[in-house]
Amino acid sequence: MRSIAMMGQMGSVGKTTSIVNISAALATSGKRVCVVDLDPQSHATIHLGVHLADDDKSIYDVLIGKSKIAEVQHQVAENLWLIPAHVDMIGAELELASVPGRELILRDKLAEDNFSVDYLFIDCPPSLGLFTLNALTTVQDVFVPLEPNYFFAWLGFTRLVETLESVRQRLNESLRLSGILLYMFDDTKLADEVSQGIAEFFDQREKLPRVCREAVIFATKIRSDVRLAEAQSHGKTIFEYAPNSYGAEDYRNLAAEIVSKLGVIHESSISPT
């Protein structure tokens, strides 16, 4: 199983849109995929068409020990499962603050279940907190979506690398930044300069923090397409909402590139019912 966290330290950077549509594309191609929504905003859950009632179980119930993974997962499409989030997660960090090993709860809960998929994607909150730490101690790989914007590309991205290296050293030695994807890419001089700047950042990999030395800058760029936002607002993937759009084409190509460059690690656990 290839386990991947989608992470960004700012909001609205295509994190949830990318995780949902990459997962859907992989599932359509025959891969078994599970999405874990760890963001209290529940955007991935809503994007995949799941609307939880107040008493419905979610990843919150798993984290506080009230439910098992199998009791909260939803099959949302062929080969595609969701472990949903709920707004009641907002208080969960306080509830778990004094629990020993609180950074490892998700990893341990997943290990308890006989859960077998090809790809496990975790949608992280847009800030470093207990939920994000749980994601980073669970996964092998981190993907980071970047919009072609100097402020985020340099300040946000470099700080994120520092965070990942710290987690790698202290909590998860196998953690690595594996993929950089350019989101909402327009054919402009600024976008080209940012792309070049990112490429130059990785030119001398031996001088970079260990966590990011193997990172791939995906050749497939996600172009600006209003249908991506429309699909999210309708609770559909781009393939359901506008299968012939630029967004659908780009995410389909990106999913194929991920399989080609990263493949699947066949070693583990997790089996949807």
C-alpha positions in Angstrom: 0.0 0.0 0.0 1.2 3.5 -0.8 0.2 5.9 1.9 0.1 9.6 1.0 -0.7 12.8 3.0 -1.8 15.8 1.0 -0.4 18.8 2.9 -0.3 22.6 2.6 0.3 25.2 5.3 -2.1 27.6 3.8 -5.8 27.3 2.9 -7.2 27.2 -0.7 -4.1 25.7 -2.4 -5.9 22.8 -4.1 -5.2 20.3 -1.4 -8.7 18.8 -1.1 -9.6 19.2 -4.8 -6.4 17.3 -5.7 -6.8 14.5 -3.2 -10.4 13.8 -4.2 -9.8 13.9 -8.0 -6.5 12.0 -7.9 -8.2 9.3 -5.8 -11.1 9.1 -8.1 -8.9 8.8 -11.2 -6.9 6.0 -9.6 -10.1 4.2 -8.6 -11.5 4.5 -12.1 -8.3 2.9 -13.4 -8.8 -0.1 -11.2 -6.8 0.8 -8.1 -8.3 0.4 -4.7 -8.2 3.7 -2.9 -9.2 5.0 0.5 -9.4 8.7 1.4 -9.2 9.7 5.1 -10.5 13.2 5.8 -8.6 14.6 8.8 -9.6 18.2 8.2 -12.4 19.5 10.6 -13.8 21.5 7.7 -14.8 18.2 6.1 -14.3 19.5 2.6 -13.1 16.1 1.2 -16.1 14.4 2.8 -18.5 16.9 1.2 -16.6 16.8 -2.1 -17.2 13.1 -2.3 -20.9 13.5 -1.7 -21.2 12.4 1.9 -23.2 14.5 4.3 -23.1 13.3 7.9 -25.9 13.8 10.3 -25.1 14.9 13.8 -25.1 11.3 15.2 -23.2 9.7 12.3 -19.8 8.3 13.0 -16.7 9.8 11.6 -12.9 9.7 12.0 -13.5 11.6 15.2 -15.0 8.5 16.8 -12.0 6.4 15.7 -9.5 8.9 17.1 -11.2 9.0 20.5 -11.6 5.2 20.7 -15.4 4.9 20.2 -15.3 3.2 16.8 -13.2 1.1 14.5 -12.2 2.1 11.0 -14.6 -0.5 9.5 -17.6 1.1 11.3 -17.1 4.6 9.9 -15.9 4.0 6.3 -18.2 4.7 3.3 -17.9 3.2 -0.2 -18.5 6.2 -2.4 -17.7 4.7 -5.8 -16.3 1.5 -7.3 -12.8 0.9 -5.8 -13.1 4.1 -3.7 -13.7 4.4 0.1 -14.0 7.4 2.4 -13.3 7.7 6.1 -15.2 10.9 6.7 -14.7 13.9 8.9 -17.3 15.8 10.9 -17.4 19.3 12.4 -17.3 17.7 15.9 -13.6 17.1 15.2 -12.9 20.7 16.2 -12.8 19.8 19.9 -11.0 16.5 19.4 -7.5 18.0 19.7 -8.3 19.2 23.2 -9.8 15.8 24.1 -6.7 14.0 23.0 -4.1 16.5 24.3 -3.3 14.4 27.4 -3.5 11.0 25.7 -0.1 9.2 25.7 1.1 8.6 22.1 -1.5 11.0 20.8 0.6 11.6 17.6 0.3 7.9 16.7 -3.4 7.2 17.2 -4.4 7.1 13.5 -1.4 4.9 12.6 -2.3 2.4 15.4 -6.1 2.4 14.6 -5.4 1.7 10.9 -3.0 -1.1 11.9 -5.7 -2.7 14.0 -7.9 -3.3 11.0 -7.2 -5.7 8.2 -7.5 -2.9 5.7 -6.0 -3.6 2.2 -6.0 -0.9 -0.5 -3.5 0.2 -3.1 -3.5 3.8 -2.1 -4.4 5.5 1.1 -4.7 9.3 0.9 -5.0 11.6 4.0 -6.4 15.1 3.6 -4.6 17.2 6.3 -5.8 20.4 7.9 -4.1 23.5 6.5 -2.0 24.0 9.7 0.3 21.9 11.8 -1.6 20.4 14.7 -2.4 17.0 16.2 -4.4 15.8 13.2 -1.6 16.7 10.8 1.0 15.0 13.0 -1.2 11.9 13.0 -1.2 11.9 9.3 2.6 12.4 9.1 3.3 9.5 11.5 1.0 7.3 9.4 2.2 7.8 5.9 5.3 7.2 3.9 4.8 10.0 1.4 3.7 13.6 1.3 2.3 15.5 -1.7 2.3 19.3 -1.7 0.1 21.3 -4.2 1.6 24.7 -5.0 -0.1 27.5 -6.8 2.3 29.6 -8.9 2.7 32.4 -6.4 6.0 33.6 -5.0 4.9 34.2 -1.5 3.6 30.6 -1.0 6.2 29.0 -3.2 9.1 30.3 -1.2 7.9 31.2 2.3 5.2 28.6 2.8 7.0 25.8 1.0 10.4 26.2 2.7 8.7 26.3 6.1 6.7 23.2 5.3 10.0 21.3 4.3 11.4 22.3 7.7 8.3 20.9 9.4 8.5 17.6 7.5 12.2 17.2 8.3 11.5 17.7 12.0 8.7 15.1 12.0 11.0 12.7 10.1 13.7 13.0 12.6 11.5 12.7 15.7 8.5 10.6 14.8 8.7 8.9 11.4 12.0 8.0 9.9 10.4 6.7 6.7 8.6 10.0 5.9 9.5 11.8 2.7 8.3 14.6 0.5 7.6 12.6 -2.6 5.6 14.8 -5.0 5.1 18.5 -5.9 2.2 19.3 -8.1 1.4 22.7 -9.6 -2.2 23.7 -9.2 -4.2 26.4 -11.0 -1.4 26.8 -13.4 -1.7 29.5 -16.1 0.6 30.0 -19.0 2.1 33.2 -17.7 5.6 34.5 -17.1 5.1 34.4 -13.3 4.0 30.8 -13.4 7.0 29.8 -15.5 9.4 31.7 -13.1 7.9 29.9 -10.1 8.2 26.6 -11.8 11.8 27.3 -12.6 12.4 28.4 -9.1 11.0 25.1 -7.7 13.2 23.1 -10.1 16.3 25.1 -9.0 15.5 24.4 -5.4 15.9 20.7 -6.0 19.0 21.0 -8.3 21.5 20.3 -5.5 19.6 17.6 -3.6 22.5 16.6 -1.4 22.3 20.0 0.3 18.6 19.7 1.1 17.0 18.3 4.2 16.9 14.5 3.8 13.1 14.4 3.8 12.8 16.1 0.4 15.8 14.7 -1.5 13.7 12.2 -3.5 10.9 14.6 -4.4 9.4 14.5 -7.9 8.0 17.7 -9.5 5.2 16.2 -11.5 5.2 17.1 -15.2 1.4 17.2 -15.3 0.2 20.7 -14.2 -3.4 21.3 -13.1 -4.6 24.1 -15.3 -7.1 26.8 -14.1 -10.6 25.4 -14.7 -13.7 26.8 -13.0 -15.4 23.4 -13.4 -13.1 22.1 -10.6 -14.7 24.5 -8.1 -18.2 23.8 -9.5 -17.7 20.0 -9.1 -16.7 20.5 -5.5 -19.8 22.7 -4.8 -22.0 19.9 -6.3 -20.4 17.2 -4.2 -18.9 15.4 -7.2 -15.6 14.5 -8.6 -14.5 16.3 -11.8 -15.0 13.0 -13.7 -18.7 12.9 -12.6 -19.3 16.6 -13.2 -17.3 17.5 -16.3 -15.5 14.4 -17.6 -14.3 16.2 -20.8 -12.9 19.3 -19.0 -9.3 20.4 -18.7 -9.5 19.6 -15.0 -10.6 16.0 -15.7 -7.8 15.6 -18.4 -5.2 17.0 -16.0 -6.1 14.9 -13.0 -6.4 11.7 -15.2 -2.9 12.4 -16.5 -1.5 13.2 -13.0 -2.9 9.9 -11.6 -1.2 8.0 -14.4 2.1 9.9 -13.7 1.8 9.0 -10.0 1.5 5.3 -10.7 4.4 5.5 -13.2 6.8 7.4 -10.9 5.8 6.2 -7.5 4.0 2.9 -8.0 2.4 0.9 -5.2 4.0 -0.7 -2.2 2.4 -4.1 -1.6 2.9 -4.8 2.0 0.1 -4.1 4.2 -3.1 -4.1 6.1 -6.4 -2.1 5.7 -9.3 -4.0 3.9 -12.6 -2.3 3.2 -15.7 -4.3 3.8 
